Amino acid sequence: MPFTKTDLAIQRTKLANQRTYLAYMRTGFGIATLAGSFKKFWIMGFGVIMIIISSLQYAMINNSLMNKKNPSNYLLDTLPLIYIVLSLGAIYIQFTHPKKK
């Protein structure tokens, strides 16, 4: 059975989705690990939240692609912007939070 251009495009999109998911997972685990080693558990929570949300995002996009539906969703498209805002907020709090002695 020959593949159509649409089938190949869906496969490329699924692979791109998987690469993005793995990058989010790597970043989330890196944040959680680094924060845990410095005993900053509230930053570690951000890493865990990033892992959970990126897993949901991956599943939703992959499900849409499997059903040959358009995976475009406003919330999914704005998640990277939300990650940036949360990351900058975590950095700001880290540097302005008084250190405990």
N, C-alpha and C positions, 0 to 999 in steps of 0.2 A: 504494500500500500504506500503510495508516494505521499510525501509531506507537502502541505500547501505552504504558501508564504505566511499565512496567518498562523499556522501551527508553529512554524519556526520563530516567528516574532513572539509568540506566547512563551516559547521555551527560553528565548533570550531574556525576556522580561522576568521570567521566574528565576533565572540565574542571577540577574542583576538584583532582584529582591533578596535573594539568598546572600549575596555579597554584602549588601547593605545591612542585613540582619546580623551577620557575623561581625561586621565592624561595630555596630551598636553593642553587641554582646561583649566584644573585646574591650571596648571603652568602659562599659558598665562594670565589668569584672576588675579592670585596672583601677577605676575610681574606688570601688569597694575595698580592694586589697590595700591600696595605698592609704586610704582613710583608716582602715582597721589597724594597720601597722603603726599609725600615729595616734591611735585611740581617739579618733574623731568619728564617733558612731553616727552622728547626724549626717555627715557627708557620706558615710557608708550606706545610709538609708537611701540617699539620692542614687547611688550606683545600683542598688537593688531595684529601686523603682524604675530606673532606666532599662534594666534587664527585663522586668515584667512587661512594661509597656511595649518595648521593642518586640517581644515575643508575640503579644497580641496583634501588633501591627503586621508582623510577618504572616501570622495565620490568616488575618483578614484579607490581605492582598493575595496570598496564595490561593485562598478559597475563591476569590473573585476570578482569578486567572483560570482556575480549574473549571469553573462554570462558564468560561468565555464571556465574562462580564467586564465592563470597564472598572478597574480598581480605583479610579479617581474618587477621593473622598476628602472633603475640606479638612476634617480633623487629622487625617493621616498625613495630609500635605503640610500641615502646620506643626507636626510633632518635632521636627528638627529645630524649628524656631523656639519651641517651648524648652527643648533641651539646652539651647544656648542661653536663654534667659535664666533658667534654673542654675546652670553652671556659673554664670556671672554672679548670680545672687549668692551662691555658695562661696565663691572666691571673696566676694565683698564681706560676707559675714565672718569668714575665716580671718581676714586681716583687720577687721574692726572689733571683733569680739575680744573682750579683755581676757588675758591669759590667767589661768588659775595657778596658784603657787602652792 
